[in-house]
Amino acid sequence: MDDDQKYRSASGAEVRALCRTGEWDKPTSRMAMDYYQANLVIVPAEYAFEFMLFCHRNPKPCPLIDVTDVGDPEFKVAAPGSDVRTDVPRYLVFRDGKQVDEVTDIRALWRPDHVAFLLGCSFSADAALEKGGVEFAKINSKSGRFGAWTSSIECMPAGRIKCNMVVNGRPVASRSVAKAVAITSRYPLAHGAPVHIGDPSAIGIDLSRPEWGTSCTVEGDYVPVFWPCGVTPQVAAIESKIPEMITHKVSHMFVTDIATSDPIHW
């Protein structure tokens, strides 16, 4: 049994504890599947309102779950007792539009003017897709996704923050596409329904050249289906040249205490 399968039924708090002690520094895609996983963004307070406005204007790629008080590392709503400085497997550090570091602990980087945001993640709908019998092509990727790309879909800018939407995709059996749309539409905090189905070039994507993850071809009775991706803020950090933004590493998520059993109201 893979380690992440062993923790499939873990709670969000248990996964965070593993990260905090350094016992887990790998992707979280199959862990704590009854709880919402989240993308993490940390910015200086000077940029916090603009980033919150960016999320408000672009709820598909940036579904906002929780925000910390200035300088406070605890997510009081989504994960009481949490510490954003230690409770993610891996972090990326961006400065002036460039990634400058990857670390497993940001206590040394935390500042009294930092504000942290949790944004929904598509991993949170995976258990529902499995239970619903949605059929995906088997690909050489642990997450079951075939990569992520910066699409040609423009996000609505907010002050200094702007970028195009990042999307991730999965090859869905044609007979399961409608079911996949119906199921994910019930999970707005996990990006909701797809933003594109079919021809990747229509949204500026070349399947053979993912910016993150695994490339593949879609063959037979399968259709490429694309959902918004929480990597979008990382592209915003690069495109907008924000002086500092700290995020999770792709697929290394913050796991909340919010159960996915009530996907809309919590």
C-alpha positions, 0 to 999 in steps of 0.5 A: 500500500502506498503511503498516501493510500494509508492516509486516505481516511486520515483527518485534516488535522492528522495530515497537518501534524505529519507535515508539521513534524516533517514526517510528510513532504510529498503530494497529498492527492489521495490523503484525507479524502473526506476533507477539503484540501486547499491551495495556499497563498501568502502575501504582504498585507500591502497586497492582501486586499488586491489579492482578495479582490482577485479571488472575488472576481475569479472564483473559479480558479480562486475559490476562497475558503479562509483568510488569516488575520495580519501576522497570524499563522492560524486559519481560525475557520478552516483549521483551528489550531493550525500553523500555516508556517509548518502545516504544508508538505512543501512551499515555494517562495516567489520574489519579484516574479521569480521562484527563488526557493523551495522549503518544507518550513517557512517559520524563518520567512514569516513576517508580521505583515503576512496574510495567508489565503486558502483557496479550494483544490480540485482534489476535494472532489475526487472521492465524489467522482470515484463514488459517482463512477466517472471513468478516466483513462489510466495515465502515468500520473499518481494524481490521475491528471495529465498536467496543468497549463496556463490557458488563453482564458483571461482572469479579471485583474484586480489592481496590480494582480493579473494573469491568465487562468491555469487549468488542469485536465483529465481524460474522461470517457465520453459516456462519463463527461456529463456525470463529471460535470454534474458532480464537480458543479456541486463543489464550488470550493473545489473549482466547480464544473469544468471551464472547457471540454474538448479541443485543447487548442481552443484555450491555447493548450498543447497537451504535449507540453504541460507546464506542470505534471504529465503530458499524454495523448487522449485516444479512443472514446475519451475526451479531454476535460479541463478544470480551473487550477489553484496554481493560477495565483503562482502565475499571478505572482510571476506575471504581476511581479509581486515583491513576495508571495509564498505558496504551496508546491503544486499538489502539496496541499494544506488539508483543512478540517472542513468535511466535503460531505456538505460541499456548498455550506460549511 
